[in-house]
């Protein structure tokens, strides 16, 4: 069963920058403390092994601290992006409720699937752009989302209709499908991709810390 994203409360940050301010410090603090602390422990373990060894170990510590800072920053940005994609999904659901109003002047009779593909593609793209402006998403994140959704949502709607033997649809049916599953199916790949990048980065930082801790253990 697909899990719905929880609706944020009224006190939660509303824009990308506001969310980043809350998310970034914790990521940077944790990664820098863990990675840099592991390197510091190694430096202390070889502090009596000669001047050159000590200089090399402290250089390694400085490098690990920089890596921790950069890695924590990137991890914080990716986590912020994930949160904003979830909020964009909720905002898009709210906009989907207005789709019938947007099409009052259009023909609401059943139409052939092949005739509505471009119209529905444009509708989804405009809705995503409008929701993105409300959340003040950075351009790189908005481009990522729109590229991931382009073709995917409407293609899955077409496949769903074909599987049910439906070849004539009305705008109301597309709206109902979006609310039922189309929006979630469209955003799921983006959320998975952002989460995978973040976990991969954190795993790499843990590996670096583990190497430093292992060296510290071997030199004691």
BALOBA-1460 file (C-alpha; in Angstrom, 3 decimals):
// residues 220
<rec num="1" residu="x" x="0.000" y="0.000" z="0.000"/>
<rec num="2" residu="x" x="1.328" y="3.460" z="-0.901"/>
<rec num="3" residu="x" x="2.017" y="5.730" z="2.028"/>
<rec num="4" residu="x" x="0.699" y="9.266" z="1.844"/>
<rec num="5" residu="x" x="2.988" y="12.108" z="2.850"/>
<rec num="6" residu="x" x="1.843" y="13.744" z="6.080"/>
<rec num="7" residu="x" x="0.343" y="17.195" z="5.683"/>
<rec num="8" residu="x" x="2.649" y="19.772" z="7.272"/>
<rec num="9" residu="x" x="1.291" y="21.772" z="10.181"/>
<rec num="10" residu="x" x="0.893" y="25.526" z="10.216"/>
<rec num="11" residu="x" x="4.221" y="26.082" z="12.004"/>
<rec num="12" residu="x" x="6.328" y="24.176" z="9.485"/>
<rec num="13" residu="x" x="8.558" y="26.164" z="7.079"/>
<rec num="14" residu="x" x="6.899" y="26.861" z="3.757"/>
<rec num="15" residu="x" x="9.767" y="27.592" z="1.353"/>
<rec num="16" residu="x" x="12.941" y="25.803" z="0.322"/>
<rec num="17" residu="x" x="15.198" y="28.349" z="2.025"/>
<rec num="18" residu="x" x="13.254" y="28.244" z="5.309"/>
<rec num="19" residu="x" x="13.394" y="24.449" z="5.345"/>
<rec num="20" residu="x" x="17.103" y="24.483" z="4.504"/>
<rec num="21" residu="x" x="17.865" y="26.760" z="7.466"/>
<rec num="22" residu="x" x="16.232" y="24.232" z="9.798"/>
<rec num="23" residu="x" x="17.699" y="21.125" z="8.178"/>
<rec num="24" residu="x" x="21.270" y="22.075" z="7.262"/>
<rec num="25" residu="x" x="22.857" y="22.806" z="10.684"/>
<rec num="26" residu="x" x="22.019" y="19.372" z="12.106"/>
<rec num="27" residu="x" x="23.412" y="17.531" z="9.073"/>
<rec num="28" residu="x" x="26.631" y="19.574" z="9.081"/>
<rec num="29" residu="x" x="27.079" y="19.171" z="12.849"/>
<rec num="30" residu="x" x="26.569" y="15.405" z="12.806"/>
<rec num="31" residu="x" x="28.729" y="14.626" z="9.775"/>
<rec num="32" residu="x" x="31.551" y="16.971" z="10.764"/>
<rec num="33" residu="x" x="31.595" y="15.716" z="14.351"/>
<rec num="34" residu="x" x="31.582" y="12.060" z="13.370"/>
<rec num="35" residu="x" x="33.960" y="12.166" z="10.421"/>
<rec num="36" residu="x" x="36.250" y="14.791" z="11.902"/>
<rec num="37" residu="x" x="36.176" y="13.114" z="15.316"/>
<rec num="38" residu="x" x="37.280" y="9.809" z="13.822"/>
<rec num="39" residu="x" x="40.203" y="11.523" z="12.084"/>
<rec num="40" residu="x" x="41.089" y="13.389" z="15.286"/>
<rec num="41" residu="x" x="41.196" y="10.132" z="17.198"/>
<rec num="42" residu="x" x="43.594" y="8.728" z="14.607"/>
<rec num="43" residu="x" x="45.804" y="11.840" z="14.842"/>
<rec num="44" residu="x" x="46.011" y="11.521" z="18.625"/>
<rec num="45" residu="x" x="46.887" y="7.843" z="18.325"/>
<rec num="46" residu="x" x="49.986" y="8.618" z="16.178"/>
<rec num="47" residu="x" x="50.999" y="11.855" z="17.864"/>
<rec num="48" residu="x" x="54.153" y="10.224" z="19.298"/>
<rec num="49" residu="x" x="55.255" y="8.550" z="16.044"/>
<rec num="50" residu="x" x="57.401" y="11.399" z="14.780"/>
<rec num="51" residu="x" x="56.975" y="14.880" z="13.382"/>
<rec num="52" residu="x" x="56.177" y="13.915" z="9.794"/>
<rec num="53" residu="x" x="53.634" y="11.315" z="10.862"/>
<rec num="54" residu="x" x="51.992" y="13.841" z="13.156"/>
<rec num="55" residu="x" x="51.857" y="16.475" z="10.382"/>
<rec num="56" residu="x" x="50.363" y="13.933" z="7.998"/>
<rec num="57" residu="x" x="47.757" y="12.854" z="10.519"/>
<rec num="58" residu="x" x="46.689" y="16.420" z="11.283"/>
<rec num="59" residu="x" x="46.488" y="17.165" z="7.562"/>
<rec num="60" residu="x" x="44.259" y="14.132" z="7.257"/>
<rec num="61" residu="x" x="42.116" y="15.452" z="10.102"/>
<rec num="62" residu="x" x="41.726" y="18.817" z="8.340"/>
<rec num="63" residu="x" x="40.771" y="17.025" z="5.129"/>
<rec num="64" residu="x" x="38.214" y="14.893" z="6.964"/>
<rec num="65" residu="x" x="36.689" y="17.982" z="8.570"/>
<rec num="66" residu="x" x="36.328" y="19.625" z="5.151"/>
<rec num="67" residu="x" x="34.801" y="16.445" z="3.735"/>
<rec num="68" residu="x" x="32.411" y="16.321" z="6.694"/>
<rec num="69" residu="x" x="31.381" y="19.939" z="6.116"/>
<rec num="70" residu="x" x="30.823" y="19.450" z="2.393"/>
<rec num="71" residu="x" x="29.127" y="16.092" z="2.836"/>
<rec num="72" residu="x" x="26.834" y="17.416" z="5.565"/>
<rec num="73" residu="x" x="25.907" y="20.393" z="3.411"/>
<rec num="74" residu="x" x="25.034" y="18.225" z="0.412"/>
<rec num="75" residu="x" x="23.124" y="15.761" z="2.609"/>
<rec num="76" residu="x" x="21.177" y="18.656" z="4.141"/>
<rec num="77" residu="x" x="20.304" y="20.038" z="0.714"/>
<rec num="78" residu="x" x="19.139" y="16.615" z="-0.468"/>
<rec num="79" residu="x" x="17.004" y="16.136" z="2.643"/>
<rec num="80" residu="x" x="15.520" y="19.606" z="2.176"/>
<rec num="81" residu="x" x="14.789" y="18.785" z="-1.463"/>
<rec num="82" residu="x" x="13.020" y="15.586" z="-0.378"/>
<rec num="83" residu="x" x="10.859" y="17.501" z="2.093"/>
<rec num="84" residu="x" x="9.994" y="20.091" z="-0.538"/>
<rec num="85" residu="x" x="9.025" y="17.410" z="-3.062"/>
<rec num="86" residu="x" x="6.625" y="16.004" z="-0.468"/>
<rec num="87" residu="x" x="5.167" y="19.478" z="0.077"/>
<rec num="88" residu="x" x="4.940" y="20.018" z="-3.677"/>
<rec num="89" residu="x" x="2.988" y="16.770" z="-3.946"/>
<rec num="90" residu="x" x="0.514" y="18.054" z="-1.355"/>
<rec num="91" residu="x" x="0.289" y="21.440" z="-3.079"/>
<rec num="92" residu="x" x="-0.311" y="19.735" z="-6.416"/>
<rec num="93" residu="x" x="-3.116" y="17.687" z="-4.902"/>
<rec num="94" residu="x" x="-4.760" y="20.925" z="-3.783"/>
<rec num="95" residu="x" x="-4.419" y="22.334" z="-7.296"/>
<rec num="96" residu="x" x="-5.856" y="19.183" z="-8.854"/>
<rec num="97" residu="x" x="-9.131" y="19.932" z="-7.054"/>
<rec num="98" residu="x" x="-9.434" y="23.072" z="-9.212"/>
<rec num="99" residu="x" x="-9.015" y="21.251" z="-12.537"/>
<rec num="100" residu="x" x="-12.731" y="21.210" z="-13.356"/>
<rec num="101" residu="x" x="-12.811" y="24.992" z="-12.826"/>
<rec num="102" residu="x" x="-9.898" y="25.421" z="-15.206"/>
<rec num="103" residu="x" x="-11.793" y="23.544" z="-17.908"/>
<rec num="104" residu="x" x="-15.275" y="25.074" z="-17.618"/>
<rec num="105" residu="x" x="-15.023" y="26.640" z="-21.039"/>
<rec num="106" residu="x" x="-13.643" y="23.493" z="-22.640"/>
<rec num="107" residu="x" x="-15.516" y="20.570" z="-24.051"/>
<rec num="108" residu="x" x="-16.307" y="18.253" z="-21.128"/>
<rec num="109" residu="x" x="-17.610" y="15.372" z="-23.235"/>
<rec num="110" residu="x" x="-15.671" y="12.153" z="-23.555"/>
<rec num="111" residu="x" x="-12.699" y="12.451" z="-25.899"/>
<rec num="112" residu="x" x="-10.311" y="9.993" z="-27.485"/>
<rec num="113" residu="x" x="-7.131" y="9.270" z="-25.524"/>
<rec num="114" residu="x" x="-4.856" y="10.224" z="-28.398"/>
<rec num="115" residu="x" x="-6.517" y="13.653" z="-28.625"/>
<rec num="116" residu="x" x="-6.002" y="14.660" z="-24.986"/>
<rec num="117" residu="x" x="-2.398" y="13.566" z="-24.374"/>
<rec num="118" residu="x" x="-0.783" y="16.953" z="-25.102"/>
<rec num="119" residu="x" x="-3.538" y="18.835" z="-23.294"/>
<rec num="120" residu="x" x="-3.068" y="16.774" z="-20.131"/>
<rec num="121" residu="x" x="0.739" y="17.021" z="-20.385"/>
<rec num="122" residu="x" x="0.468" y="20.820" z="-20.507"/>
<rec num="123" residu="x" x="-2.031" y="20.814" z="-17.642"/>
<rec num="124" residu="x" x="0.283" y="18.808" z="-15.382"/>
<rec num="125" residu="x" x="3.301" y="20.932" z="-16.305"/>
<rec num="126" residu="x" x="1.483" y="24.183" z="-15.529"/>
<rec num="127" residu="x" x="0.169" y="22.811" z="-12.238"/>
<rec num="128" residu="x" x="3.673" y="21.762" z="-11.144"/>
<rec num="129" residu="x" x="5.091" y="25.154" z="-12.117"/>
<rec num="130" residu="x" x="2.362" y="26.970" z="-10.187"/>
<rec num="131" residu="x" x="2.859" y="24.842" z="-7.066"/>
<rec num="132" residu="x" x="6.643" y="25.286" z="-7.343"/>
<rec num="133" residu="x" x="6.291" y="29.067" z="-7.385"/>
<rec num="134" residu="x" x="4.252" y="28.933" z="-4.197"/>
<rec num="135" residu="x" x="7.047" y="27.024" z="-2.430"/>
<rec num="136" residu="x" x="9.817" y="29.129" z="-4.033"/>
<rec num="137" residu="x" x="11.730" y="26.080" z="-5.195"/>
<rec num="138" residu="x" x="15.234" y="26.579" z="-6.614"/>
<rec num="139" residu="x" x="15.412" y="26.214" z="-10.376"/>
<rec num="140" residu="x" x="17.527" y="23.034" z="-10.271"/>
<rec num="141" residu="x" x="14.962" y="21.248" z="-8.108"/>
<rec num="142" residu="x" x="12.009" y="22.434" z="-10.182"/>
<rec num="143" residu="x" x="13.754" y="21.286" z="-13.379"/>
<rec num="144" residu="x" x="14.480" y="17.900" z="-11.793"/>
<rec num="145" residu="x" x="10.845" y="17.436" z="-10.794"/>
<rec num="146" residu="x" x="9.403" y="18.582" z="-14.107"/>
<rec num="147" residu="x" x="11.820" y="16.396" z="-16.069"/>
<rec num="148" residu="x" x="10.883" y="13.383" z="-13.940"/>
<rec num="149" residu="x" x="7.146" y="14.013" z="-14.311"/>
<rec num="150" residu="x" x="7.228" y="14.833" z="-18.014"/>
<rec num="151" residu="x" x="5.419" y="12.078" z="-19.822"/>
<rec num="152" residu="x" x="5.301" y="9.785" z="-16.794"/>
<rec num="153" residu="x" x="1.986" y="10.845" z="-15.237"/>
<rec num="154" residu="x" x="-0.003" y="11.024" z="-18.467"/>
<rec num="155" residu="x" x="1.604" y="7.851" z="-19.842"/>
<rec num="156" residu="x" x="0.523" y="5.938" z="-16.757"/>
<rec num="157" residu="x" x="-2.976" y="7.364" z="-17.047"/>
<rec num="158" residu="x" x="-3.114" y="6.218" z="-20.669"/>
<rec num="159" residu="x" x="-1.833" y="2.775" z="-19.678"/>
<rec num="160" residu="x" x="-4.449" y="2.557" z="-16.925"/>
<rec num="161" residu="x" x="-7.231" y="3.443" z="-19.345"/>
<rec num="162" residu="x" x="-5.961" y="0.974" z="-21.944"/>
<rec num="163" residu="x" x="-5.751" y="-1.796" z="-19.353"/>
<rec num="164" residu="x" x="-9.408" y="-1.154" z="-18.446"/>
<rec num="165" residu="x" x="-10.435" y="-1.031" z="-22.094"/>
<rec num="166" residu="x" x="-11.306" y="2.679" z="-21.877"/>
<rec num="167" residu="x" x="-10.593" y="4.739" z="-25.001"/>
<rec num="168" residu="x" x="-12.840" y="7.774" z="-24.387"/>
<rec num="169" residu="x" x="-12.223" y="9.929" z="-21.301"/>
<rec num="170" residu="x" x="-13.434" y="13.200" z="-19.807"/>
<rec num="171" residu="x" x="-11.351" y="15.748" z="-17.850"/>
<rec num="172" residu="x" x="-13.150" y="14.723" z="-14.656"/>
<rec num="173" residu="x" x="-11.815" y="11.169" z="-15.034"/>
<rec num="174" residu="x" x="-8.227" y="12.417" z="-15.366"/>
<rec num="175" residu="x" x="-8.695" y="14.586" z="-12.256"/>
<rec num="176" residu="x" x="-10.065" y="11.658" z="-10.244"/>
<rec num="177" residu="x" x="-7.173" y="9.431" z="-11.326"/>
<rec num="178" residu="x" x="-4.623" y="12.075" z="-10.335"/>
<rec num="179" residu="x" x="-6.132" y="12.357" z="-6.864"/>
<rec num="180" residu="x" x="-6.383" y="8.590" z="-6.433"/>
<rec num="181" residu="x" x="-2.905" y="7.549" z="-7.540"/>
<rec num="182" residu="x" x="-1.450" y="9.605" z="-10.385"/>
<rec num="183" residu="x" x="0.242" y="12.298" z="-8.265"/>
<rec num="184" residu="x" x="1.820" y="9.766" z="-5.894"/>
<rec num="185" residu="x" x="3.050" y="7.582" z="-8.770"/>
<rec num="186" residu="x" x="4.604" y="10.602" z="-10.450"/>
<rec num="187" residu="x" x="6.497" y="11.853" z="-7.406"/>
<rec num="188" residu="x" x="7.628" y="8.463" z="-6.117"/>
<rec num="189" residu="x" x="10.668" y="8.164" z="-8.463"/>
<rec num="190" residu="x" x="11.865" y="11.665" z="-7.509"/>
<rec num="191" residu="x" x="11.577" y="10.935" z="-3.791"/>
<rec num="192" residu="x" x="13.360" y="7.596" z="-4.206"/>
<rec num="193" residu="x" x="16.170" y="9.216" z="-6.192"/>
<rec num="194" residu="x" x="16.761" y="11.980" z="-3.633"/>
<rec num="195" residu="x" x="16.682" y="9.494" z="-0.751"/>
<rec num="196" residu="x" x="19.113" y="7.146" z="-2.556"/>
<rec num="197" residu="x" x="21.619" y="9.951" z="-3.195"/>
<rec num="198" residu="x" x="21.432" y="11.048" z="0.451"/>
<rec num="199" residu="x" x="21.865" y="7.541" z="1.855"/>
<rec num="200" residu="x" x="24.741" y="6.860" z="-0.537"/>
<rec num="201" residu="x" x="26.496" y="10.044" z="0.586"/>
<rec num="202" residu="x" x="25.992" y="9.279" z="4.273"/>
<rec num="203" residu="x" x="27.231" y="5.713" z="3.758"/>
<rec num="204" residu="x" x="30.383" y="7.063" z="2.084"/>
<rec num="205" residu="x" x="31.022" y="9.381" z="5.029"/>
<rec num="206" residu="x" x="30.534" y="6.493" z="7.445"/>
<rec num="207" residu="x" x="33.031" y="4.449" z="5.448"/>
<rec num="208" residu="x" x="35.623" y="7.228" z="5.695"/>
<rec num="209" residu="x" x="35.063" y="7.480" z="9.432"/>
<rec num="210" residu="x" x="35.358" y="3.702" z="9.770"/>
<rec num="211" residu="x" x="38.714" y="3.761" z="7.942"/>
<rec num="212" residu="x" x="40.063" y="6.414" z="10.314"/>
<rec num="213" residu="x" x="38.807" y="4.518" z="13.364"/>
<rec num="214" residu="x" x="40.358" y="1.294" z="12.083"/>
<rec num="215" residu="x" x="43.714" y="3.001" z="11.570"/>
<rec num="216" residu="x" x="43.500" y="4.477" z="15.054"/>
<rec num="217" residu="x" x="42.802" y="1.048" z="16.500"/>
<rec num="218" residu="x" x="45.696" y="-0.554" z="14.602"/>
<rec num="219" residu="x" x="48.203" y="2.071" z="15.738"/>
<rec num="220" residu="x" x="47.375" y="1.892" z="19.445"/>
